[in-house]
Amino acid sequence: MDYTPHTDEQVAQMLETIGVHAFEELLQTIPDELKGRSLDLPAGLSESEVLSLCESIALPNRSLREVVSFLGFGAYHHVIPTVAEALASRGEWLTPYTPYQAEASQGTLQMIYEFQTMVCELMQMDLANASLYDGASSLSEAAVLALRTSHRPRLLIAETVHPSSRQVVATYLSGFPCVIQEIPHTNGVTDLEALAAALKDDVAAVLMQQPNVFGVLEPTEQASQLAHRVGALFIASVSPISLGLLKPPGAYGTDIAVAEGRCLGSPVAYGGPGLGLFATTHALIRKVPGRLVGCTVDESGRRGFTLTLQTREQHIRREKATSNICTNEGWLALRATIFLSLLGPQGLKELAFLNLQNAHELFERLREFPFIQPAFDQPFFNEFTIRCLNGSRIEELNRKLLNAGIMGGLPLRPWYPTLADASVWCVTEMVSREHMDHLIEVLKTV
Amino acid sequence: MLIPEELQYTKTHEWAKQAGEEILVGITAHAQEELRDVVYVELPSVGKVIKQGESTAVVESVKAAFDIYAPVSGTVTRTNTALTKSPQLVNHDCYGQGWFFALKPSQPGELNSLFTAEEYAKLLQQSV
């Protein structure tokens, strides 16, 4: 049965109206190999046959429960308290979608309000929204906001921002009349002289990541001052766990702080889902994308929660809205809220310290190998970049490590050709002394 | 409904008032009544060059957002920054403290294309 309700005449009429000759023309951006595939399905299977088929397909996967992982690069393996999992699985929390009616579902609204408050405290920013799809879309929304409010045409983005995030920003802005200029790095950090030279009064914003994609700490304070000197906004993409120790973005003049928040209570599950954190200053409150929940009192003076400043949103502002996002990542925001409330500021600080300590311990132990050299001489948090010398290839090394149950660092070759022998290693609190000992022993044999 | 004699009007419910070399612009009593409680006003930047009929400011009420169009072409010379903190001035005193922006006209002849108070009153009557 065909589920398309339109007649051929109606379809022809619609195509004519928008100036397209054939329906297929609308599909030209889809790669050919994905088009026109017919579903050649085998005969049906019983439930138990399907289960064992799926199990056999899943079997070659290596779970983080059975291997030690030193992978980070945007997706981080952190502790998830059992309480968080249990609470987040309750039916009341598992099923709700983002609020649409301004005052309905007080429980959901209160949770989002608490989430926003925690994000503000974490980032030291004036306000935070109810979350966006992921860190990369938060960064892109921040870029759009800067372009639309400043009416300036140029964005400067550090080359040390995660390559996938930069790709998402470019895709997001592909229909936008603007120029995205990348700022190079020197010795693993953004070249401030290059940044200063590129900063003219046509720049809408400077986008940076802290710590950056190599794990290195960026001179965000100087960069933000440089940006403000020409009236550009400073946008920082930060690591939430690192904020247990590092200066929060609000402390170095950040106008919009964004983050990938999956590390707060949600697992690394193949690539998704993510949780976009988005926080900004009072000056930009009317331009914030997505949902905002406010706290107020009802007629009898009782505390209540409501969607607020909704005139920002596209269903009221229409084409004048700065964003067309009217949703949030509710369930992951809930998990982040539970995670942060369980840890508290002191717990987060201790967690961050564990990460810092573990990463630095492994860094010191790795550099003792004659074929390993630090790629940069810079301070870092829980990730660092090393080079493999004397022709030993990181990809080959990683294969040997995987045979011993270890996932080694991520090779930078695909994104940074000048760093073809480098790899980024991440050491979170999930890596124990025994895990490190195991890695060192295996490395001695290769 | 108050429609001051000395002002000129547009069909999109803005008023224009000659004050020396400048034209002050705001919205009419009818417009603010239709909008209900104004909660936010987005003002243009000073120095912005605009054409007659071009969207120059945005006014938001609790339920909607509307464009404010320039009654004549010119350059924005001042904006009423008091509206940023007290947008309700648009409701309380739309012909006085609730003005939006001032501009220096580049085509003074365009003023003749605007409605008089009498013409605007007739327009309102027709649209009811």
Contacts between the chains, C-beta under 8 A, distances in Angstrom:
chain1	res1	chain2	res2	distance
A	286	B	40	6.1
A	286	B	42	7.4
A	311	B	39	6.7
A	311	B	40	6.6
A	311	B	60	4.2
A	311	B	61	7.6
A	311	B	62	7.4
A	311	B	63	7.9
A	311	B	64	7.5
A	311	B	65	5.5
A	316	B	60	7.8
A	316	B	63	7.0
A	316	B	64	6.0
A	316	B	65	5.8
A	317	B	60	7.6
A	317	B	65	4.6
A	318	B	65	7.4
A	320	B	58	6.1
A	320	B	65	5.9
A	320	B	67	7.4
